[in-house]
């Protein structure tokens, strides 16, 4: 009879611990999901910012390449012709 009472106490404590751990895990999962959504919105905003900056950099590059002083110091690169090897026409 003594072992039956000990088993009942063990299962009661184990069930309480399971409920408490489940509540804590749910609480933690809720905040992980919330943080994940924030990271998604943050990365989406950064992608938009990178697209805007990419357009700005391309515009700046075009303006620099058209600038006379820039062309004086950095002349356009001439592409080298490939020489034909032996036996090729």
MMTF fields as JSON, N, C-alpha, C and O atoms, coordinates in Angstrom:
{
  "mmtfVersion": "1.0.0",
  "mmtfProducer": "UNKNOWN",
  "numBonds": 355,
  "numAtoms": 356,
  "numGroups": 89,
  "numChains": 1,
  "numModels": 1,
  "chainsPerModel": [1],
  "groupsPerChain": [89],
  "chainIdList": ["A"],
  "bondAtomList": [4, 2, 8, 6, 12, 10, 16, 14, 20, 18, 24, 22, 28, 26, 32, 30, 36, 34, 40, 38, 44, 42, 48, 46, 52, 50, 56, 54, 60, 58, 64, 62, 68, 66, 72, 70, 76, 74, 80, 78, 84, 82, 88, 86, 92, 90, 96, 94, 100, 98, 104, 102, 108, 106, 112, 110, 116, 114, 120, 118, 124, 122, 128, 126, 132, 130, 136, 134, 140, 138, 144, 142, 148, 146, 152, 150, 156, 154, 160, 158, 164, 162, 168, 166, 172, 170, 176, 174, 180, 178, 184, 182, 188, 186, 192, 190, 196, 194, 200, 198, 204, 202, 208, 206, 212, 210, 216, 214, 220, 218, 224, 222, 228, 226, 232, 230, 236, 234, 240, 238, 244, 242, 248, 246, 252, 250, 256, 254, 260, 258, 264, 262, 268, 266, 272, 270, 276, 274, 280, 278, 284, 282, 288, 286, 292, 290, 296, 294, 300, 298, 304, 302, 308, 306, 312, 310, 316, 314, 320, 318, 324, 322, 328, 326, 332, 330, 336, 334, 340, 338, 344, 342, 348, 346, 352, 350],
  "bondOrderList": [1, 1, 1, 1, 1, 1, 1, 1, 1, 1, 1, 1, 1, 1, 1, 1, 1, 1, 1, 1, 1, 1, 1, 1, 1, 1, 1, 1, 1, 1, 1, 1, 1, 1, 1, 1, 1, 1, 1, 1, 1, 1, 1, 1, 1, 1, 1, 1, 1, 1, 1, 1, 1, 1, 1, 1, 1, 1, 1, 1, 1, 1, 1, 1, 1, 1, 1, 1, 1, 1, 1, 1, 1, 1, 1, 1, 1, 1, 1, 1, 1, 1, 1, 1, 1, 1, 1, 1],
  "groupList": [{"groupName": "UNK", "atomNameList": ["N", "CA", "C", "O"], "elementList": ["N", "C", "C", "O"], "formalChargeList": [0, 0, 0, 0], "bondAtomList": [1, 0, 2, 1, 3, 2], "bondOrderList": [1, 1, 2], "singleLetterCode": "X", "chemCompType": "L-PEPTIDE LINKING"}],
  "groupTypeList": [0, 0, 0, 0, 0, 0, 0, 0, 0, 0, 0, 0, 0, 0, 0, 0, 0, 0, 0, 0, 0, 0, 0, 0, 0, 0, 0, 0, 0, 0, 0, 0, 0, 0, 0, 0, 0, 0, 0, 0, 0, 0, 0, 0, 0, 0, 0, 0, 0, 0, 0, 0, 0, 0, 0, 0, 0, 0, 0, 0, 0, 0, 0, 0, 0, 0, 0, 0, 0, 0, 0, 0, 0, 0, 0, 0, 0, 0, 0, 0, 0, 0, 0, 0, 0, 0, 0, 0, 0],
  "groupIdList": [1, 2, 3, 4, 5, 6, 7, 8, 9, 10, 11, 12, 13, 14, 15, 16, 17, 18, 19, 20, 21, 22, 23, 24, 25, 26, 27, 28, 29, 30, 31, 32, 33, 34, 35, 36, 37, 38, 39, 40, 41, 42, 43, 44, 45, 46, 47, 48, 49, 50, 51, 52, 53, 54, 55, 56, 57, 58, 59, 60, 61, 62, 63, 64, 65, 66, 67, 68, 69, 70, 71, 72, 73, 74, 75, 76, 77, 78, 79, 80, 81, 82, 83, 84, 85, 86, 87, 88, 89],
  "secStructList": [7, 2, 2, 2, 2, 2, 2, 2, 2, 2, 2, 2, 2, 2, 2, 2, 2, 2, 2, 2, 2, 2, 2, 2, 2, 2, 2, 2, 2, 2, 2, 2, 2, 2, 2, 2, 2, 2, 2, 2, 2, 2, 2, 2, 2, 2, 2, 2, 2, 2, 2, 2, 2, 2, 2, 2, 2, 2, 2, 2, 2, 2, 2, 2, 2, 2, 7, 2, 2, 2, 2, 2, 2, 1, 7, 7, 7, 7, 7, 7, 7, 7, 7, 7, 7, 6, 6, 7, 7],
  "xCoordList": [0.82, 0.0, 0.863, 0.502, 2.019, 2.926, 3.478, 3.623, 3.781, 4.311, 3.246, 3.572, 1.992, 0.899, 0.754, 0.514, 0.892, 0.808, 1.991, 1.832, 3.187, 4.367, 4.221, 4.633, 3.645, 3.436, 2.427, 2.606, 1.368, 0.384, 1.012, 0.735, 1.856, 2.53, 3.47, 3.522, 4.219, 5.132, 4.369, 4.782, 3.273, 2.518, 1.854, 1.711, 1.455, 0.879, 1.94, 1.679, 3.121, 4.201, 4.655, 4.923, 4.739, 5.15, 4.129, 4.511, 2.854, 1.835, 1.863, 1.696, 2.074, 2.2, 3.419, 3.335, 4.555, 5.779, 5.576, 6.073, 4.863, 4.601, 3.761, 4.032, 2.754, 1.9, 2.71, 2.59, 3.522, 4.336, 5.342, 5.509, 6.008, 6.974, 6.294, 6.858, 5.094, 4.355, 3.978, 4.079, 3.547, 3.212, 4.451, 4.383, 5.58, 6.817, 7.287, 7.747, 7.181, 7.592, 6.68, 7.151, 5.386, 4.455, 4.781, 4.766, 5.074, 5.431, 6.701, 6.767, 7.694, 8.951, 8.739, 9.311, 7.941, 7.646, 6.916, 7.161, 6.019, 5.302, 6.291, 6.162, 7.265, 8.228, 9.212, 9.678, 9.539, 10.372, 9.651, 10.261, 8.373, 7.588, 7.505, 7.635, 7.29, 7.221, 8.56, 8.578, 9.667, 10.993, 11.257, 11.869, 10.807, 10.97, 10.234, 10.753, 9.034, 8.283, 9.009, 9.075, 9.546, 10.298, 11.528, 11.838, 12.229, 13.399, 13.005, 13.737, 11.858, 11.386, 11.115, 11.544, 10.403, 10.102, 11.37, 11.487, 12.311, 13.577, 14.376, 14.921, 14.446, 15.185, 14.488, 15.158, 13.171, 12.431, 12.72, 12.88, 12.784, 13.104, 14.533, 14.793, 15.458, 16.846, 16.979, 17.776, 16.208, 16.247, 15.823, 16.441, 14.777, 14.335, 15.401, 15.616, 16.067, 17.142, 18.31, 18.916, 18.635, 19.73, 19.376, 20.242, 18.13, 17.728, 17.847, 18.312, 17.425, 17.558, 19.018, 19.375, 19.864, 21.281, 21.949, 22.876, 21.493, 22.059, 21.77, 22.637, 20.558, 20.217, 21.067, 21.526, 21.274, 22.081, 23.521, 24.109, 24.09, 25.479, 25.615, 26.593, 24.65, 24.711, 24.608, 25.302, 23.75, 23.626, 24.928, 25.384, 25.514, 26.779, 27.89, 28.703, 27.936, 28.943, 28.786, 29.772, 27.557, 27.325, 27.77, 28.389, 27.452, 27.841, 29.357, 29.919, 30.022, 31.483, 32.142, 33.123, 31.612, 32.205, 32.06, 32.876, 31.056, 30.855, 31.673, 31.811, 32.211, 32.962, 34.321, 35.022, 34.682, 35.925, 37.154, 38.116, 37.139, 38.289, 38.493, 39.627, 37.421, 37.516, 38.1, 38.936, 37.673, 38.207, 39.669, 40.409, 40.103, 41.498, 42.396, 43.441, 41.982, 42.777, 42.542, 43.442, 41.362, 41.016, 40.445, 39.227, 41.309, 40.814, 40.04, 40.259, 39.132, 38.361, 39.274, 40.277, 38.934, 39.74, 39.41, 38.246, 40.468, 40.279, 40.302, 41.141, 39.387, 39.337, 40.389, 40.526, 41.119, 42.156, 41.511, 40.599, 42.022, 41.543, 42.24, 43.42, 41.502, 42.103, 42.923, 42.464, 44.13, 44.966, 44.61, 44.313, 44.654, 44.32, 45.535, 46.66, 45.302, 46.395, 46.745, 46.138, 47.688, 48.132, 47.009, 46.382, 46.771, 45.792, 44.361, 43.457, 44.126, 42.774, 42.619, 43.564, 41.462, 41.205, 40.311, 39.987],
  "yCoordList": [-1.193, 0.0, 1.256, 2.278, 1.158, 2.294, 2.665, 3.848, 1.672, 1.932, 2.547, 3.335, 2.204, 2.767, 4.265, 5.046, 4.666, 6.086, 6.848, 7.96, 6.238, 6.88, 7.035, 8.053, 6.049, 6.13, 7.224, 7.948, 7.352, 8.415, 9.793, 10.705, 9.939, 11.224, 11.528, 12.664, 10.513, 10.699, 11.146, 12.099, 10.478, 10.832, 12.196, 12.904, 12.572, 13.9, 14.982, 15.972, 14.789, 15.762, 15.8, 16.874, 14.633, 14.576, 15.269, 15.943, 15.112, 15.765, 17.279, 18.021, 17.749, 19.189, 19.74, 20.802, 19.033, 19.479, 19.509, 20.412, 18.544, 18.518, 19.711, 20.329, 20.035, 21.184, 22.474, 23.331, 22.619, 23.833, 23.959, 25.044, 22.868, 22.912, 23.202, 23.901, 22.674, 22.953, 24.423, 25.029, 25.0, 26.432, 27.275, 28.248, 26.917, 27.667, 27.539, 28.52, 26.351, 26.151, 26.936, 27.502, 26.975, 27.75, 29.235, 29.925, 29.719, 31.12, 31.46, 32.499, 30.587, 30.794, 30.729, 31.534, 29.8, 29.669, 30.894, 31.328, 31.455, 32.672, 33.814, 34.528, 33.981, 35.063, 34.775, 35.713, 33.507, 33.176, 33.505, 34.023, 33.21, 33.525, 35.037, 35.537, 35.758, 37.215, 37.801, 38.717, 37.282, 37.757, 37.408, 38.197, 36.246, 35.861, 36.795, 37.147, 37.203, 38.153, 39.497, 40.114, 39.946, 41.203, 41.115, 42.061, 39.99, 39.818, 39.791, 40.304, 39.199, 39.167, 40.585, 40.95, 41.39, 42.76, 43.6, 44.444, 43.371, 44.101, 43.741, 44.625, 42.461, 42.067, 42.562, 42.898, 42.614, 43.137, 44.629, 45.093, 45.37, 46.797, 47.004, 47.925, 46.158, 46.272, 45.957, 46.588, 44.989, 44.675, 45.889, 46.197, 46.574, 47.782, 48.862, 49.549, 49.014, 49.996, 49.663, 50.561, 48.384, 47.986, 48.25, 48.643, 48.042, 48.313, 49.802, 50.183, 50.651, 52.093, 52.505, 53.32, 51.949, 52.309, 51.776, 52.401, 50.625, 50.096, 51.035, 51.264, 51.577, 52.54, 53.803, 54.354, 54.258, 55.447, 55.222, 56.095, 54.08, 53.786, 53.673, 54.162, 53.037, 52.942, 54.318, 54.596, 55.179, 56.539, 57.317, 58.035, 57.171, 57.841, 57.345, 58.141, 56.052, 55.476, 56.038, 56.397, 56.114, 56.668, 58.124, 58.536, 58.891, 60.31, 60.463, 61.349, 59.605, 59.68, 59.301, 59.924, 58.287, 57.866, 58.935, 58.988, 59.779, 60.856, 62.101, 62.99, 62.178, 63.345, 63.395, 62.388, 64.598, 64.773, 64.549, 63.916, 65.049, 64.905, 63.438, 62.964, 62.732, 61.309, 60.533, 59.651, 60.849, 60.178, 60.525, 59.727, 61.724, 62.106, 61.195, 60.741, 60.935, 60.098, 58.604, 57.792, 58.254, 56.845, 56.685, 56.708, 56.525, 56.388, 55.083, 54.121, 55.065, 53.827, 52.666, 52.853, 51.506, 50.319, 49.807, 49.64, 49.559, 49.011, 47.495, 46.919, 46.875, 45.419, 44.874, 45.352, 43.888, 43.27, 42.261, 41.518, 42.27, 41.267, 39.96, 39.934, 38.881, 37.57, 37.209, 37.333, 36.765, 36.368, 34.921, 34.096, 34.655, 33.316, 32.41, 32.79, 31.248, 30.298, 29.591, 29.854, 28.719, 27.976, 27.072, 26.357, 27.115, 26.239, 26.757, 26.134, 27.873, 28.418, 29.568, 30.328, 29.707, 30.784, 31.828, 32.814],
  "zCoordList": [0.0, 0.0, 0.0, -0.585, 0.674, 0.768, -0.624, -0.935, -1.447, -2.789, -3.687, -4.574, -3.474, -4.263, -3.973, -4.894, -2.733, -2.368, -2.959, -3.462, -2.897, -3.475, -4.99, -5.545, -5.658, -7.1, -7.439, -8.419, -6.635, -6.859, -6.695, -7.473, -5.678, -5.452, -6.623, -7.096, -7.096, -8.207, -9.46, -10.121, -9.791, -10.988, -10.857, -11.853, -9.675, -9.458, -9.699, -10.383, -9.138, -9.312, -10.777, -11.316, -11.416, -12.817, -13.721, -14.677, -13.432, -14.26, -14.072, -15.04, -12.837, -12.582, -13.317, -13.934, -13.262, -13.934, -15.45, -16.122, -15.982, -17.426, -17.849, -18.878, -17.071, -17.384, -17.31, -18.186, -16.284, -16.125, -17.276, -17.832, -17.632, -18.728, -20.065, -20.906, -20.266, -21.498, -21.579, -22.646, -20.472, -20.453, -20.723, -21.475, -20.123, -20.348, -21.792, -22.378, -22.373, -23.764, -24.706, -25.692, -24.412, -25.243, -25.178, -26.197, -23.987, -23.79, -24.583, -25.239, -24.518, -25.228, -26.739, -27.475, -27.204, -28.626, -29.152, -30.278, -28.346, -28.732, -28.998, -29.992, -28.12, -28.303, -29.444, -30.091, -29.707, -30.861, -32.158, -33.093, -32.221, -33.421, -33.603, -34.72, -32.518, -32.574, -33.045, -33.866, -32.534, -32.943, -34.405, -35.126, -34.849, -36.244, -37.177, -38.237, -36.802, -37.624, -37.69, -38.752, -36.57, -36.561, -37.455, -38.18, -37.408, -38.27, -39.742, -40.588, -40.053, -41.437, -41.933, -43.027, -41.135, -41.55, -41.656, -42.545, -40.759, -40.797, -42.052, -42.713, -42.379, -43.576, -44.839, -45.816, -44.837, -45.984, -46.177, -47.306, -45.078, -45.161, -45.653, -46.428, -45.21, -45.658, -47.141, -47.835, -47.638, -49.064, -49.886, -50.904, -49.449, -50.144, -50.122, -51.12, -48.986, -48.878, -49.783, -50.367, -49.908, -50.792, -52.247, -53.028, -52.622, -54.004, -54.305, -55.379, -53.354, -53.547, -53.649, -54.5, -52.789, -52.822, -54.08, -54.595, -54.588, -55.824, -56.993, -57.836, -57.045, -58.097, -57.962, -58.963, -56.729, -56.481, -56.93, -57.569, -56.609, -56.97, -58.485, -59.052, -59.149, -60.615, -61.263, -62.241, -60.729, -61.25, -61.03, -61.919, -59.858, -59.553, -60.468, -60.937, -60.727, -61.627, -63.035, -63.679, -63.506, -64.844, -64.932, -65.913, -63.904, -63.901, -63.837, -64.48, -63.064, -62.972, -64.288, -64.694, -64.954, -66.224, -67.292, -68.212, -67.202, -68.169, -67.832, -68.673, -66.633, -66.18, -66.884, -66.979, -67.379, -68.128, -67.241, -67.677, -66.025, -65.128, -64.774, -64.708, -64.553, -64.237, -65.412, -65.215, -66.621, -67.804, -68.032, -68.608, -67.582, -67.73, -66.885, -67.35, -65.646, -64.748, -64.971, -64.759, -65.387, -65.611, -67.015, -67.194, -68.005, -69.376, -69.538, -68.801, -70.513, -70.731, -71.108, -71.797, -70.667, -70.927, -72.313, -72.676, -73.083, -74.42, -74.308, -73.615, -74.99, -74.957, -75.908, -77.034, -75.459, -76.268, -77.215, -76.853, -78.433, -79.378, -79.078, -78.726, -79.219, -79.003, -80.229, -81.364, -79.979, -81.107, -81.462, -80.599, -82.756, -83.202, -83.012, -83.334, -82.502, -82.289, -83.567, -84.605, -83.52, -84.706, -85.196, -84.414, -86.47, -87.073, -86.984, -87.541, -86.305, -86.201, -87.177, -87.389, -87.765, -88.719, -88.125, -88.787]
}
